Amino acid sequence: MSTRPTTSLRERIIEAASELTVEGGWSSVTMGRLAERVGVSRQTVYTEVGGKTDLAESLVLWELGHFLEAVNTGFDAHPDDLVAAAREAVRRVLERAAVNPLLRAAVSAGQGADTGLLPLLTTDSASLSGAAAVVLELRLGEYDHGIDPQRLGGLVDTIVRLVVSHVIRPTGTPEESAELVAWIVGRVLEPRA
């Protein structure tokens, strides 16, 4: 008997879209190719994920879920130390980004012709940033940081943008970038004596 969790048809379609994007770029993803890859009809693909724009958004949010797992794991590892939690969460996110084939395909496409997914990760990333901000605000609420709740949203937005910029254009190793972000978090969020 298998202990592997059951994957929904929608998840299988999104995983197949990820594979096709990595193999040939976003422009190579068609509902027909997805249907063939998953073993269903084109109409079933449309019924499960909608059109290609809906599929792109679902694909980005699906990947975001994996990144948010990395954030949660980082915070879970350091429940009593905000700076260490931030360092661990950012390092995990950047390490995942460095080896994530879908993200690498989308970012490298920005330097070529196939830029279909890149705007969802950068300029049109409201749902991406919003979901990340919600998780980060919840996790920061577990620590004594002394920041006025009115200011916390803006601070979280800044942190999310900073980490996304390191995902898109790394300037050092994940450890180096995580250390920089942790230093900033420490300067801003650690309670003052």
Order of alpha helices (4+ residues) and beta strands (2+ residues): alpha-alpha-alpha-alpha-alpha-alpha-alpha-alpha-alpha-alpha
